[in-house]
Amino acid sequence: MKTVTLSARFDGQKIQLQEDYPLPKNARLLVTVLPDELENEHREWAELALRGLAFAYGPEEPDYPDSLIKEPNPHYEPR
């Protein structure tokens, strides 16, 4: 079985996974208790990143044509 990280919460009586995941009977688990501050810090970083993206790709951002590309990225696969 591969190692996987799953989100979970403790409801005061038992640990509950935040998402469905097929755990085999007697699966070995490691539990890491995260401080509440970590969740707040994560939220703050996510909000900062969203503000940065909104600034970089705002409604006034011009649509640049492909002709401005000086050196194409050979690993880029258009969608």
Secondary structure, DSSP 8 states (H G I E B T S, - for coil): -------EEE-SSSEEESS-----TT---------HHHHHHHHHHHHHHHHHHHHHT-TT-----GGG-SS--TT----
